[in-house]
């Protein structure tokens, strides 16, 4: 059986980006993933994930 964890934020916004990135880092480390697809409306989140 697979168990997946989800995160829901009360309000959208840039203030959630760091928490989202940390959850993704943890998932990637635990599951050995090498690629991540990031949806970004303005590019801010994509640039944060890219380390720019």
Buried (B, 14 or more C-beta within 10 A) or exposed (E): EEEEEEEEEEEEEEEBBEEBBEEBEEEEEEEEEEEEEBEEEEEEBBEBBEEE
